[in-house]
Amino acid sequence: MNTEGKTTKTLNGILLRPLAVGAKAVILHQGQVTLTSRVVSIHSYGMGEVRFETLNTQYRLLTGPSSEPAAGCFPLAMAA
């Protein structure tokens, strides 16, 4: 795949469904859902990082433990 001229993005987030060539990636990033164009190549899929390429963009998705807080997890002040 020709990668010249493609945008490169690094995101902190999680995949909301398994990554698959030919399908769109669905990413939860900064509390918003991002839907990419079709995935054309998966370069690496490891602990804490996924690298893949879509029709328009090369992605580096950081998926470590601090990528996205669990929904509804907010610090609570101690009650007196």
TIZA-236944 format. One record per atom (N, C-alpha, C, CB): residue in three letters; residue number from 1; atom name; x, y, z. Coordinates in nm, 3 decimals. Glycine has a CB too. Layout:
N
+------+-----+------+---------+---------+---------+
: code : pos : site :    east :   north :      up :
+------+-----+------+---------+---------+---------+
:  ala : NUM :   CA :       X :       Y :       Z :
...
+------+-----+------+---------+---------+---------+
! end
This chain:
80
+------+-----+------+---------+---------+---------+
: code : pos : site :    east :   north :      up :
+------+-----+------+---------+---------+---------+
:  met :   1 :    N :   0.085 :  -0.119 :   0.000 :
:  met :   1 :   CA :   0.000 :   0.000 :   0.000 :
:  met :   1 :    C :   0.088 :   0.123 :   0.000 :
:  met :   1 :   CB :  -0.096 :   0.001 :   0.122 :
:  asn :   2 :    N :   0.061 :   0.218 :  -0.083 :
:  asn :   2 :   CA :   0.136 :   0.342 :  -0.090 :
:  asn :   2 :    C :   0.099 :   0.431 :   0.028 :
:  asn :   2 :   CB :   0.110 :   0.415 :  -0.224 :
:  thr :   3 :    N :   0.199 :   0.460 :   0.113 :
:  thr :   3 :   CA :   0.172 :   0.539 :   0.232 :
:  thr :   3 :    C :   0.214 :   0.685 :   0.217 :
:  thr :   3 :   CB :   0.242 :   0.478 :   0.351 :
:  glu :   4 :    N :   0.273 :   0.721 :   0.104 :
:  glu :   4 :   CA :   0.312 :   0.860 :   0.083 :
:  glu :   4 :    C :   0.187 :   0.948 :   0.075 :
:  glu :   4 :   CB :   0.396 :   0.874 :  -0.046 :
:  gly :   5 :    N :   0.194 :   1.061 :   0.145 :
:  gly :   5 :   CA :   0.082 :   1.154 :   0.142 :
:  gly :   5 :    C :  -0.029 :   1.123 :   0.241 :
:  gly :   5 :   CB :   0.026 :   1.158 :   0.006 :
:  lys :   6 :    N :  -0.018 :   1.011 :   0.311 :
:  lys :   6 :   CA :  -0.121 :   0.978 :   0.411 :
:  lys :   6 :    C :  -0.093 :   1.052 :   0.541 :
:  lys :   6 :   CB :  -0.126 :   0.825 :   0.436 :
:  thr :   7 :    N :  -0.200 :   1.090 :   0.607 :
:  thr :   7 :   CA :  -0.191 :   1.151 :   0.739 :
:  thr :   7 :    C :  -0.153 :   1.043 :   0.840 :
:  thr :   7 :   CB :  -0.326 :   1.219 :   0.778 :
:  thr :   8 :    N :  -0.075 :   1.081 :   0.941 :
:  thr :   8 :   CA :  -0.041 :   0.990 :   1.049 :
:  thr :   8 :    C :  -0.105 :   1.044 :   1.177 :
:  thr :   8 :   CB :   0.115 :   0.975 :   1.065 :
:  lys :   9 :    N :  -0.178 :   0.958 :   1.249 :
:  lys :   9 :   CA :  -0.244 :   0.998 :   1.373 :
:  lys :   9 :    C :  -0.204 :   0.904 :   1.486 :
:  lys :   9 :   CB :  -0.398 :   1.000 :   1.357 :
:  thr :  10 :    N :  -0.176 :   0.962 :   1.603 :
:  thr :  10 :   CA :  -0.154 :   0.885 :   1.724 :
:  thr :  10 :    C :  -0.266 :   0.921 :   1.820 :
:  thr :  10 :   CB :  -0.013 :   0.914 :   1.788 :
:  leu :  11 :    N :  -0.339 :   0.820 :   1.864 :
:  leu :  11 :   CA :  -0.453 :   0.840 :   1.954 :
:  leu :  11 :    C :  -0.437 :   0.756 :   2.079 :
:  leu :  11 :   CB :  -0.586 :   0.806 :   1.883 :
:  asn :  12 :    N :  -0.489 :   0.805 :   2.191 :
:  asn :  12 :   CA :  -0.502 :   0.726 :   2.313 :
:  asn :  12 :    C :  -0.647 :   0.683 :   2.321 :
:  asn :  12 :   CB :  -0.457 :   0.806 :   2.441 :
:  gly :  13 :    N :  -0.673 :   0.554 :   2.321 :
:  gly :  13 :   CA :  -0.811 :   0.508 :   2.326 :
:  gly :  13 :    C :  -0.819 :   0.357 :   2.321 :
:  gly :  13 :   CB :  -0.890 :   0.567 :   2.213 :
:  ile :  14 :    N :  -0.937 :   0.309 :   2.290 :
:  ile :  14 :   CA :  -0.961 :   0.164 :   2.282 :
:  ile :  14 :    C :  -1.045 :   0.133 :   2.159 :
:  ile :  14 :   CB :  -1.031 :   0.112 :   2.410 :
:  leu :  15 :    N :  -1.026 :   0.014 :   2.106 :
:  leu :  15 :   CA :  -1.110 :  -0.034 :   1.996 :
:  leu :  15 :    C :  -1.241 :  -0.084 :   2.054 :
:  leu :  15 :   CB :  -1.039 :  -0.146 :   1.916 :
:  leu :  16 :    N :  -1.351 :  -0.045 :   1.995 :
:  leu :  16 :   CA :  -1.482 :  -0.090 :   2.043 :
:  leu :  16 :    C :  -1.528 :  -0.218 :   1.976 :
:  leu :  16 :   CB :  -1.585 :   0.018 :   2.022 :
:  arg :  17 :    N :  -1.458 :  -0.259 :   1.871 :
:  arg :  17 :   CA :  -1.482 :  -0.389 :   1.809 :
:  arg :  17 :    C :  -1.350 :  -0.437 :   1.749 :
:  arg :  17 :   CB :  -1.596 :  -0.381 :   1.700 :
:  pro :  18 :    N :  -1.337 :  -0.565 :   1.724 :
:  pro :  18 :   CA :  -1.210 :  -0.617 :   1.671 :
:  pro :  18 :    C :  -1.172 :  -0.549 :   1.539 :
:  pro :  18 :   CB :  -1.219 :  -0.768 :   1.652 :
:  leu :  19 :    N :  -1.044 :  -0.526 :   1.524 :
:  leu :  19 :   CA :  -0.991 :  -0.465 :   1.402 :
:  leu :  19 :    C :  -0.986 :  -0.570 :   1.292 :
:  leu :  19 :   CB :  -0.850 :  -0.404 :   1.427 :
:  ala :  20 :    N :  -1.034 :  -0.535 :   1.173 :
:  ala :  20 :   CA :  -1.036 :  -0.630 :   1.061 :
:  ala :  20 :    C :  -1.013 :  -0.557 :   0.930 :
:  ala :  20 :   CB :  -1.170 :  -0.707 :   1.056 :
:  val :  21 :    N :  -0.928 :  -0.615 :   0.845 :
:  val :  21 :   CA :  -0.905 :  -0.558 :   0.712 :
:  val :  21 :    C :  -1.037 :  -0.561 :   0.636 :
:  val :  21 :   CB :  -0.793 :  -0.637 :   0.635 :
:  gly :  22 :    N :  -1.069 :  -0.450 :   0.570 :
:  gly :  22 :   CA :  -1.193 :  -0.439 :   0.493 :
:  gly :  22 :    C :  -1.307 :  -0.376 :   0.570 :
:  gly :  22 :   CB :  -1.234 :  -0.573 :   0.446 :
:  ala :  23 :    N :  -1.293 :  -0.365 :   0.703 :
:  ala :  23 :   CA :  -1.398 :  -0.304 :   0.786 :
:  ala :  23 :    C :  -1.348 :  -0.172 :   0.843 :
:  ala :  23 :   CB :  -1.441 :  -0.401 :   0.901 :
:  lys :  24 :    N :  -1.439 :  -0.090 :   0.889 :
:  lys :  24 :   CA :  -1.401 :   0.035 :   0.954 :
:  lys :  24 :    C :  -1.362 :   0.008 :   1.098 :
:  lys :  24 :   CB :  -1.517 :   0.138 :   0.947 :
:  ala :  25 :    N :  -1.262 :   0.080 :   1.148 :
:  ala :  25 :   CA :  -1.225 :   0.071 :   1.290 :
:  ala :  25 :    C :  -1.317 :   0.163 :   1.369 :
:  ala :  25 :   CB :  -1.075 :   0.108 :   1.313 :
:  val :  26 :    N :  -1.355 :   0.119 :   1.489 :
:  val :  26 :   CA :  -1.438 :   0.200 :   1.578 :
:  val :  26 :    C :  -1.356 :   0.221 :   1.705 :
:  val :  26 :   CB :  -1.578 :   0.131 :   1.609 :
:  ile :  27 :    N :  -1.322 :   0.348 :   1.731 :
:  ile :  27 :   CA :  -1.230 :   0.382 :   1.840 :
:  ile :  27 :    C :  -1.298 :   0.476 :   1.939 :
:  ile :  27 :   CB :  -1.102 :   0.447 :   1.784 :
:  leu :  28 :    N :  -1.285 :   0.445 :   2.069 :
:  leu :  28 :   CA :  -1.328 :   0.537 :   2.174 :
:  leu :  28 :    C :  -1.205 :   0.617 :   2.213 :
:  leu :  28 :   CB :  -1.391 :   0.460 :   2.299 :
:  his :  29 :    N :  -1.211 :   0.749 :   2.190 :
:  his :  29 :   CA :  -1.097 :   0.838 :   2.210 :
:  his :  29 :    C :  -1.147 :   0.969 :   2.269 :
:  his :  29 :   CB :  -1.019 :   0.862 :   2.077 :
:  gln :  30 :    N :  -1.098 :   1.005 :   2.386 :
:  gln :  30 :   CA :  -1.137 :   1.129 :   2.455 :
:  gln :  30 :    C :  -1.288 :   1.142 :   2.471 :
:  gln :  30 :   CB :  -1.083 :   1.249 :   2.379 :
:  gly :  31 :    N :  -1.352 :   1.031 :   2.504 :
:  gly :  31 :   CA :  -1.496 :   1.032 :   2.528 :
:  gly :  31 :    C :  -1.582 :   1.035 :   2.403 :
:  gly :  31 :   CB :  -1.531 :   1.147 :   2.613 :
:  gln :  32 :    N :  -1.521 :   1.030 :   2.287 :
:  gln :  32 :   CA :  -1.594 :   1.035 :   2.160 :
:  gln :  32 :    C :  -1.565 :   0.909 :   2.081 :
:  gln :  32 :   CB :  -1.557 :   1.162 :   2.078 :
:  val :  33 :    N :  -1.659 :   0.868 :   1.999 :
:  val :  33 :   CA :  -1.640 :   0.752 :   1.913 :
:  val :  33 :    C :  -1.595 :   0.800 :   1.776 :
:  val :  33 :   CB :  -1.772 :   0.667 :   1.903 :
:  thr :  34 :    N :  -1.485 :   0.743 :   1.728 :
:  thr :  34 :   CA :  -1.432 :   0.774 :   1.596 :
:  thr :  34 :    C :  -1.450 :   0.653 :   1.506 :
:  thr :  34 :   CB :  -1.282 :   0.816 :   1.603 :
:  leu :  35 :    N :  -1.507 :   0.675 :   1.390 :
:  leu :  35 :   CA :  -1.525 :   0.571 :   1.289 :
:  leu :  35 :    C :  -1.431 :   0.604 :   1.175 :
:  leu :  35 :   CB :  -1.675 :   0.560 :   1.241 :
:  thr :  36 :    N :  -1.337 :   0.514 :   1.145 :
:  thr :  36 :   CA :  -1.238 :   0.541 :   1.040 :
:  thr :  36 :    C :  -1.291 :   0.496 :   0.904 :
:  thr :  36 :   CB :  -1.106 :   0.469 :   1.072 :
:  ser :  37 :    N :  -1.213 :   0.525 :   0.800 :
:  ser :  37 :   CA :  -1.241 :   0.466 :   0.670 :
:  ser :  37 :    C :  -1.196 :   0.319 :   0.677 :
:  ser :  37 :   CB :  -1.167 :   0.545 :   0.553 :
:  arg :  38 :    N :  -1.215 :   0.243 :   0.570 :
:  arg :  38 :   CA :  -1.183 :   0.100 :   0.571 :
:  arg :  38 :    C :  -1.037 :   0.073 :   0.603 :
:  arg :  38 :   CB :  -1.218 :   0.037 :   0.436 :
:  val :  39 :    N :  -1.013 :  -0.027 :   0.686 :
:  val :  39 :   CA :  -0.878 :  -0.070 :   0.720 :
:  val :  39 :    C :  -0.822 :  -0.148 :   0.601 :
:  val :  39 :   CB :  -0.877 :  -0.158 :   0.852 :
:  val :  40 :    N :  -0.702 :  -0.109 :   0.557 :
:  val :  40 :   CA :  -0.639 :  -0.178 :   0.444 :
:  val :  40 :    C :  -0.523 :  -0.265 :   0.489 :
:  val :  40 :   CB :  -0.592 :  -0.078 :   0.340 :
:  ser :  41 :    N :  -0.470 :  -0.237 :   0.610 :
:  ser :  41 :   CA :  -0.356 :  -0.316 :   0.659 :
:  ser :  41 :    C :  -0.345 :  -0.301 :   0.810 :
:  ser :  41 :   CB :  -0.225 :  -0.272 :   0.590 :
:  ile :  42 :    N :  -0.313 :  -0.412 :   0.878 :
:  ile :  42 :   CA :  -0.283 :  -0.410 :   1.021 :
:  ile :  42 :    C :  -0.134 :  -0.436 :   1.033 :
:  ile :  42 :   CB :  -0.370 :  -0.516 :   1.102 :
:  his :  43 :    N :  -0.059 :  -0.339 :   1.084 :
:  his :  43 :   CA :   0.086 :  -0.351 :   1.090 :
:  his :  43 :    C :   0.134 :  -0.420 :   1.217 :
:  his :  43 :   CB :   0.149 :  -0.215 :   1.081 :
:  ser :  44 :    N :   0.073 :  -0.389 :   1.330 :
:  ser :  44 :   CA :   0.109 :  -0.458 :   1.455 :
:  ser :  44 :    C :  -0.008 :  -0.447 :   1.552 :
:  ser :  44 :   CB :   0.238 :  -0.397 :   1.518 :
:  tyr :  45 :    N :  -0.019 :  -0.548 :   1.634 :
:  tyr :  45 :   CA :  -0.129 :  -0.556 :   1.731 :
:  tyr :  45 :    C :  -0.069 :  -0.616 :   1.856 :
:  tyr :  45 :   CB :  -0.252 :  -0.641 :   1.678 :
:  gly :  46 :    N :  -0.025 :  -0.530 :   1.949 :
:  gly :  46 :   CA :   0.043 :  -0.580 :   2.068 :
:  gly :  46 :    C :  -0.011 :  -0.519 :   2.195 :
:  gly :  46 :   CB :   0.190 :  -0.554 :   2.058 :
:  met :  47 :    N :   0.056 :  -0.553 :   2.304 :
:  met :  47 :   CA :   0.017 :  -0.499 :   2.434 :
:  met :  47 :    C :   0.040 :  -0.349 :   2.436 :
:  met :  47 :   CB :   0.096 :  -0.567 :   2.547 :
:  gly :  48 :    N :  -0.064 :  -0.273 :   2.452 :
:  gly :  48 :   CA :  -0.053 :  -0.130 :   2.467 :
:  gly :  48 :    C :  -0.048 :  -0.049 :   2.340 :
:  gly :  48 :   CB :   0.063 :  -0.100 :   2.544 :
:  glu :  49 :    N :  -0.042 :  -0.114 :   2.223 :
:  glu :  49 :   CA :  -0.033 :  -0.037 :   2.100 :
:  glu :  49 :    C :  -0.084 :  -0.118 :   1.981 :
:  glu :  49 :   CB :   0.112 :   0.007 :   2.076 :
:  val :  50 :    N :  -0.157 :  -0.050 :   1.893 :
:  val :  50 :   CA :  -0.204 :  -0.109 :   1.768 :
:  val :  50 :    C :  -0.165 :  -0.013 :   1.657 :
:  val :  50 :   CB :  -0.359 :  -0.136 :   1.769 :
:  arg :  51 :    N :  -0.104 :  -0.065 :   1.551 :
:  arg :  51 :   CA :  -0.070 :   0.017 :   1.434 :
:  arg :  51 :    C :  -0.143 :  -0.041 :   1.314 :
:  arg :  51 :   CB :   0.085 :   0.021 :   1.408 :
:  phe :  52 :    N :  -0.220 :   0.046 :   1.248 :
:  phe :  52 :   CA :  -0.294 :   0.002 :   1.131 :
:  phe :  52 :    C :  -0.309 :   0.116 :   1.032 :
:  phe :  52 :   CB :  -0.432 :  -0.053 :   1.171 :
:  glu :  53 :    N :  -0.351 :   0.082 :   0.913 :
:  glu :  53 :   CA :  -0.362 :   0.178 :   0.805 :
:  glu :  53 :    C :  -0.501 :   0.169 :   0.743 :
:  glu :  53 :   CB :  -0.253 :   0.155 :   0.699 :
:  thr :  54 :    N :  -0.560 :   0.285 :   0.718 :
:  thr :  54 :   CA :  -0.688 :   0.291 :   0.649 :
:  thr :  54 :    C :  -0.664 :   0.347 :   0.509 :
:  thr :  54 :   CB :  -0.792 :   0.378 :   0.728 :
:  leu :  55 :    N :  -0.770 :   0.367 :   0.435 :
:  leu :  55 :   CA :  -0.757 :   0.424 :   0.301 :
:  leu :  55 :    C :  -0.687 :   0.559 :   0.303 :
:  leu :  55 :   CB :  -0.894 :   0.437 :   0.236 :
:  asn :  56 :    N :  -0.708 :   0.636 :   0.410 :
:  asn :  56 :   CA :  -0.659 :   0.774 :   0.414 :
:  asn :  56 :    C :  -0.550 :   0.802 :   0.518 :
:  asn :  56 :   CB :  -0.773 :   0.863 :   0.441 :
:  thr :  57 :    N :  -0.537 :   0.717 :   0.620 :
:  thr :  57 :   CA :  -0.457 :   0.752 :   0.737 :
:  thr :  57 :    C :  -0.380 :   0.632 :   0.791 :
:  thr :  57 :   CB :  -0.545 :   0.809 :   0.845 :
:  gln :  58 :    N :  -0.262 :   0.660 :   0.848 :
:  gln :  58 :   CA :  -0.189 :   0.560 :   0.925 :
:  gln :  58 :    C :  -0.215 :   0.591 :   1.073 :
:  gln :  58 :   CB :  -0.034 :   0.561 :   0.891 :
:  tyr :  59 :    N :  -0.259 :   0.490 :   1.149 :
:  tyr :  59 :   CA :  -0.293 :   0.509 :   1.290 :
:  tyr :  59 :    C :  -0.196 :   0.437 :   1.381 :
:  tyr :  59 :   CB :  -0.435 :   0.461 :   1.317 :
:  arg :  60 :    N :  -0.167 :   0.503 :   1.492 :
:  arg :  60 :   CA :  -0.098 :   0.442 :   1.605 :
:  arg :  60 :    C :  -0.192 :   0.463 :   1.723 :
:  arg :  60 :   CB :   0.049 :   0.505 :   1.631 :
:  leu :  61 :    N :  -0.254 :   0.356 :   1.768 :
:  leu :  61 :   CA :  -0.352 :   0.363 :   1.877 :
:  leu :  61 :    C :  -0.287 :   0.311 :   2.004 :
:  leu :  61 :   CB :  -0.481 :   0.283 :   1.843 :
:  leu :  62 :    N :  -0.272 :   0.398 :   2.103 :
:  leu :  62 :   CA :  -0.216 :   0.360 :   2.232 :
:  leu :  62 :    C :  -0.330 :   0.311 :   2.320 :
:  leu :  62 :   CB :  -0.139 :   0.479 :   2.299 :
:  thr :  63 :    N :  -0.322 :   0.185 :   2.361 :
:  thr :  63 :   CA :  -0.434 :   0.122 :   2.430 :
:  thr :  63 :    C :  -0.398 :   0.082 :   2.573 :
:  thr :  63 :   CB :  -0.480 :   0.000 :   2.354 :
:  gly :  64 :    N :  -0.298 :   0.147 :   2.631 :
:  gly :  64 :   CA :  -0.254 :   0.113 :   2.766 :
:  gly :  64 :    C :  -0.362 :   0.135 :   2.870 :
:  gly :  64 :   CB :  -0.132 :   0.193 :   2.803 :
:  pro :  65 :    N :  -0.334 :   0.097 :   2.994 :
:  pro :  65 :   CA :  -0.435 :   0.104 :   3.100 :
:  pro :  65 :    C :  -0.490 :   0.243 :   3.125 :
:  pro :  65 :   CB :  -0.378 :   0.052 :   3.226 :
:  ser :  66 :    N :  -0.417 :   0.348 :   3.094 :
:  ser :  66 :   CA :  -0.468 :   0.484 :   3.119 :
:  ser :  66 :    C :  -0.527 :   0.546 :   2.994 :
:  ser :  66 :   CB :  -0.358 :   0.573 :   3.174 :
:  ser :  67 :    N :  -0.551 :   0.468 :   2.889 :
:  ser :  67 :   CA :  -0.601 :   0.524 :   2.764 :
:  ser :  67 :    C :  -0.739 :   0.585 :   2.778 :
:  ser :  67 :   CB :  -0.604 :   0.418 :   2.659 :
:  glu :  68 :    N :  -0.832 :   0.514 :   2.836 :
:  glu :  68 :   CA :  -0.968 :   0.565 :   2.855 :
:  glu :  68 :    C :  -1.017 :   0.518 :   2.991 :
:  glu :  68 :   CB :  -1.063 :   0.517 :   2.741 :
:  pro :  69 :    N :  -1.059 :   0.609 :   3.079 :
:  pro :  69 :   CA :  -1.115 :   0.566 :   3.207 :
:  pro :  69 :    C :  -1.247 :   0.493 :   3.185 :
:  pro :  69 :   CB :  -1.134 :   0.686 :   3.300 :
:  ala :  70 :    N :  -1.275 :   0.402 :   3.274 :
:  ala :  70 :   CA :  -1.402 :   0.329 :   3.266 :
:  ala :  70 :    C :  -1.518 :   0.426 :   3.281 :
:  ala :  70 :   CB :  -1.410 :   0.218 :   3.374 :
:  ala :  71 :    N :  -1.625 :   0.402 :   3.209 :
:  ala :  71 :   CA :  -1.742 :   0.489 :   3.215 :
:  ala :  71 :    C :  -1.798 :   0.492 :   3.356 :
:  ala :  71 :   CB :  -1.850 :   0.442 :   3.115 :
:  gly :  72 :    N :  -1.830 :   0.609 :   3.403 :
:  gly :  72 :   CA :  -1.891 :   0.623 :   3.536 :
:  gly :  72 :    C :  -1.793 :   0.620 :   3.650 :
:  gly :  72 :   CB :  -1.991 :   0.515 :   3.555 :
:  cys :  73 :    N :  -1.664 :   0.620 :   3.625 :
:  cys :  73 :   CA :  -1.564 :   0.619 :   3.731 :
:  cys :  73 :    C :  -1.519 :   0.762 :   3.758 :
:  cys :  73 :   CB :  -1.443 :   0.529 :   3.694 :
:  phe :  74 :    N :  -1.578 :   0.822 :   3.856 :
:  phe :  74 :   CA :  -1.544 :   0.959 :   3.890 :
:  phe :  74 :    C :  -1.501 :   0.961 :   4.036 :
:  phe :  74 :   CB :  -1.663 :   1.056 :   3.863 :
:  pro :  75 :    N :  -1.399 :   1.038 :   4.070 :
:  pro :  75 :   CA :  -1.358 :   1.047 :   4.211 :
:  pro :  75 :    C :  -1.470 :   1.108 :   4.295 :
:  pro :  75 :   CB :  -1.228 :   1.130 :   4.226 :
:  leu :  76 :    N :  -1.490 :   1.055 :   4.411 :
:  leu :  76 :   CA :  -1.594 :   1.105 :   4.502 :
:  leu :  76 :    C :  -1.527 :   1.169 :   4.622 :
:  leu :  76 :   CB :  -1.690 :   0.992 :   4.546 :
:  ala :  77 :    N :  -1.578 :   1.282 :   4.664 :
:  ala :  77 :   CA :  -1.529 :   1.350 :   4.783 :
:  ala :  77 :    C :  -1.579 :   1.273 :   4.905 :
:  ala :  77 :   CB :  -1.575 :   1.499 :   4.787 :
:  met :  78 :    N :  -1.500 :   1.276 :   5.011 :
:  met :  78 :   CA :  -1.542 :   1.207 :   5.133 :
:  met :  78 :    C :  -1.653 :   1.288 :   5.200 :
:  met :  78 :   CB :  -1.423 :   1.187 :   5.231 :
:  ala :  79 :    N :  -1.753 :   1.218 :   5.247 :
:  ala :  79 :   CA :  -1.863 :   1.284 :   5.317 :
:  ala :  79 :    C :  -1.827 :   1.302 :   5.463 :
:  ala :  79 :   CB :  -1.993 :   1.203 :   5.304 :
:  ala :  80 :    N :  -1.873 :   1.412 :   5.522 :
:  ala :  80 :   CA :  -1.844 :   1.439 :   5.663 :
:  ala :  80 :    C :  -1.942 :   1.370 :   5.752 :
:  ala :  80 :   CB :  -1.844 :   1.587 :   5.692 :
+------+-----+------+---------+---------+---------+
! end
